[in-house]
Amino acid sequence: MLTTPALSYESQSDEALCHLYAETAAVGIISELYLRYGHLVYGACLKYLKDKEESEDMVSGIFEKLMQKIPDAHITNFNSWLY
């Protein structure tokens, strides 16, 4: 029985992950981006909303929206694009 090694997204650049997500729609890629940027998005949301629960909900919504936006976007700098 052959097994396929799990894909590791940790070593890939943000832009490479976006390109790969546009091709595959692999949810693990969004998870990796969340690990990298979730806390920063939360901080920005908290700064403007000044409510922890509302900010957490907003972060979830933003990352759900990323799944729709990334395939159509030409992203050269994910951090700037996300902000």
Backbone torsions as a table, in degrees:
resi	resn	phi	psi	omega
1	MET	NA	122.9	178.8
2	LEU	-89.9	141.0	175.9
3	THR	-119.2	144.6	177.7
4	THR	-94.4	128.9	179.0
5	PRO	-64.9	144.8	178.8
6	ALA	-64.4	141.1	177.7
7	LEU	-71.0	136.2	177.1
8	SER	-108.9	118.5	-179.1
9	TYR	-96.2	-10.2	-172.9
10	GLU	-58.5	-35.9	-174.3
11	SER	-88.8	-5.2	-177.3
12	GLN	-89.8	149.7	178.6
13	SER	-69.5	160.8	177.9
14	ASP	-58.7	-43.2	-177.7
15	GLU	-66.1	-38.8	177.2
16	ALA	-64.6	-39.6	177.6
17	LEU	-63.2	-40.9	179.0
18	CYS	-63.4	-43.3	178.6
19	HIS	-63.0	-44.3	179.2
20	LEU	-64.5	-39.6	178.2
21	TYR	-63.9	-39.6	178.8
22	ALA	-60.9	-31.3	-179.6
23	GLU	-84.8	-34.8	-169.7
24	THR	-115.3	-23.6	-174.0
25	ALA	57.0	32.9	178.4
26	ALA	-73.8	118.8	-175.9
27	VAL	-63.0	-27.0	178.0
28	GLY	-59.2	-26.6	178.6
29	ILE	-69.5	-42.5	177.1
30	ILE	-63.8	-37.0	177.2
31	SER	-61.3	-41.6	178.7
32	GLU	-65.2	-42.8	177.8
33	LEU	-63.9	-36.0	176.7
34	TYR	-63.5	-42.9	178.4
35	LEU	-60.9	-36.9	-178.5
36	ARG	-77.8	-36.4	-168.9
37	TYR	-123.9	-6.3	-176.9
38	GLY	-56.5	-43.6	-178.8
39	HIS	-67.1	-33.4	178.7
40	LEU	-71.8	-40.8	177.6
41	VAL	-64.2	-42.0	178.2
42	TYR	-60.2	-44.5	179.5
43	GLY	-60.7	-41.7	178.6
44	ALA	-65.9	-42.7	178.9
45	CYS	-63.1	-44.1	-179.6
46	LEU	-63.5	-36.7	178.8
47	LYS	-59.7	-42.7	-176.6
48	TYR	-88.0	-37.9	-174.6
49	LEU	-89.3	-27.5	179.3
50	LYS	55.5	34.7	178.7
51	ASP	-147.1	121.1	-174.5
52	LYS	-61.6	-49.8	-177.1
53	GLU	-65.5	-42.8	178.7
54	GLU	-63.7	-37.4	178.6
55	SER	-66.5	-42.0	177.8
56	GLU	-61.4	-42.5	177.7
57	ASP	-62.9	-40.4	-179.6
58	MET	-65.1	-41.2	178.5
59	VAL	-60.1	-45.2	178.1
60	SER	-59.1	-44.9	179.2
61	GLY	-63.2	-39.3	180.0
62	ILE	-64.4	-44.5	-179.0
63	PHE	-71.8	-29.0	172.2
64	GLU	-66.1	-40.7	179.8
65	LYS	-66.2	-33.0	178.1
66	LEU	-57.2	-36.8	-179.2
67	MET	-62.1	-28.1	177.8
68	GLN	-86.2	-36.3	-172.5
69	LYS	-82.1	-38.8	-173.7
70	ILE	-57.1	-44.7	-177.4
71	PRO	-60.3	-27.5	-177.9
72	ASP	-96.2	-7.4	-175.5
73	ALA	-97.2	147.2	171.8
74	HIS	-101.4	97.9	-171.6
75	ILE	-100.3	119.2	177.6
76	THR	-106.2	-21.1	176.5
77	ASN	-144.0	95.9	-173.1
78	PHE	-59.6	-43.1	-178.0
79	ASN	-57.2	-48.8	178.6
80	SER	-65.9	-43.3	-179.8
81	TRP	-60.9	-42.2	-179.5
82	LEU	-64.9	-43.0	-178.7
83	TYR	-66.6	NA	NA
